């Protein structure tokens, strides 16, 4: 068994045959999105983005400097803003200390074991980490010059796709009163409220305000959702 320095290195090695070609549109989109983030924050340049062929839509990271996304996810999140938000979210887990740093004392295999042990943290802690990563990603994208509202569309797109595949619990939560892990709709609302700090009002609210300024009131009763 090869002794990898990090768990991310091990994943990068075993998934080598699943990577998309660098000239594929999905790899170019990920590269463009990451380039925007790097231009705003050069300290993020050491991360490595890997796009994989996979029928499922997901992104993840691990110890080391690898960020993994699937081509299927990029098909759903087909804009620079949404791709950048996903990448920034995964980077946030490193920058915020959610991913254990590689120990120079432990060997490669022990580092992998440590990573596996961390997976078994409480669901409430994982939910808090996801919320923190969302906020970090949003702040990073806005500071890099991207539209926070367009980044927020990531949740709408992924939630719709999840519901289309009957993933009601994943999209809306498994319990109407308490969810140990945040559903996508709760994350969307939390980060949507966070957007108000930047005066990013939801588009329906902005439309109502514009209609009122223009003396139009017939549609002002509409309810808004982030």
N, C-alpha and C positions, 0 to 999 in steps of 0.2 A: 504493500500500500504506500502510495506516495505521501510524503509528509508535507502538506500544504501549510503555508504560513498563516493563512486566514481561511475562514469558511467561504468567504466570497471568492477567493482564489480557486478553491475546490469546485465551486459551482461554475465559475467561468471556464474551468478546464473541461468538466463533464458535459457542458452545454455548447462546446465549441462547434459541433456539427449542426446545431440548431440556430446559429446566428444568421441574420439576414446579411446580404451583401452590402458593402458600403455605398454602392450606387443605387440601392433600393430607395424608393420614395420615403419609406418609414424611417430608415436610418438617416436620411437627409433631414427629415422633419425633426427628429430627435437631436441631431447635430446642430441644426439652426436654433432650436429652443435652448439647448445648453449653451450655445454661443452667446445668446442674449444674456443669460445669467452670468456667464463668465465675464462678459464685458462690463457688467455692473459690479461684479464681485470677483476679482481675479484670484482671491484666495480659494475659490471653489474649483479652480482649474485642475486640481489633482484627481478629481473624481473621473471615473471612466464609465461611459454609458454604453450598455450592450442591449441591442434589440434582438429578441428571439422569435423564431417561428413557433407559434403555439395557438391552438384554437380558442383558448380562454383569454379573457382580458384581465390582466393584472400587472402590477409592478411591485418590486420588492428590493430589498438590499440586505447586506450582511456585513460582518466584520471585514475590514479592508476598505477599498475605495470603489467598489463596483456598484452600479445602479442598473438593475435589470428591468426592462419593459418588454411587453409582447407586441408584435406587429398588430395583433387583433385590437389591443388597447389603443394603439395609435390610429387605427381605422375609425374608432369611435371618437377619439379626441383628435380630430384632424386639423387643429389650428396650432399655431406656435404658442399661443397663450395657454391653452389647455395642456399641451405637452410640457411646457415649461413648469406649469403648476405641479404636475405629477412628478417631474424630476426633482423640483425644489422640495416637494414633500418628502421624498425618499432621502434626499440630502439632509433634510432637517433632522432625521432620526440620528444621524451621525453628529451633526453640529450641536444638538441638544443633549447628547450623552445617552440616548436610548440604546445605541449599539455599543457594546463594550469595546473599549480600545484594545488593540492587539498588545498582548503582553510580551515583552522581550525576554521575560524569565520563563514563561510557559512555552513548551514546544508547539509546533503547528497543530498536532492532533489534540493537544489539551485545549488550545484556543478554540478548536471546533467544538469540543465538548462543552466548554463554557458558553458558547453561543447557543447550543441546544438547550442547556439548562435555563438560559434566559427566556426561552420561548414559553416556559411554564409560569411566567409572572401572572398575577391576577388579571382577570378581564377588565376590572375597573382601572387598573394601572395602564393596561393597553389602551383603553378608551381615552384616558388622560393624555397619553403619548400621542394618539392620533389627533386629538384636538390641538395640542401644542404644535405638532408638525404642520397642521393645516394653517395655523396662524403664522408660523414662520414662513411657510411657502408663499402665503399671500403677501406678507410684508416684503419678502425678497423679490417677488415678481413685480410688485408696484414700484419698488425702489429701482428696479432694472428698467423701468419705463413701460411696462406692460399694463394692459387694462385689467383692473381687478375684477370688474364685472364679467369680462370674457373668461377670465380664469375660473370664476364661480360657475360658469356653465358646465364645467367638468362634472359637477355633482348631478346636474339635471340629466346630462347625457347618460352617465353611468347608471343612475337610478332608473331611468326609462328602460335601458337595456336589461337591467336586472329584473324589473317587473315583467318585461316581455318574456323572460325565461322563468317566470313564476317564482322568483326569489323574493317573496313578500317579506319574510323575516329579515333578510339581508338589507332590503331597501327601506323598510318602514319599522323595523324592530320586532322582536318576538313577543313583546308584552306591551299592552297599551299603556301601562302605568310605570313600568320600570324595565330598563334594558341595561344589562351589565356592560355591554359594548354598544357604543353609539351607532345608530343606524345612519344611513347616508342622508336621510332627510334631517335628522338632528344636526349632523355635521354641517349641512348646507345652511341651516338656519343660524347656527352659531357663527359661522364664518361670514354669513350675509350681514348679520348685525355688526360684526367687526368691521365690515366695509364702510359702515356709516362714519367711522372715524375719519375716513378719507373723503367724506361727502359723496360716496358712491351709493346714491339712492337706487332702489330697484327700478327697472325701466317703467313699470306700470305706475309707480308713484311719480316719476318724472313726467310721464305722459299726462297724468291727472293735473299736475301743477302747470304744465304747459297749456293744457286745455283751459284751465281757469284763467290763466293770464290772457288767453286769446278770447275769453268770454264764452267758451263752450263748456257746457255742464252736463250734457245728456249722458255721458259715460262716466261721470265722476263717482258712481256708486260701486265701480268694480273693486273686487278684493284683490290684493296683491299677494303673491308668493315669491319667495326668493327662488 
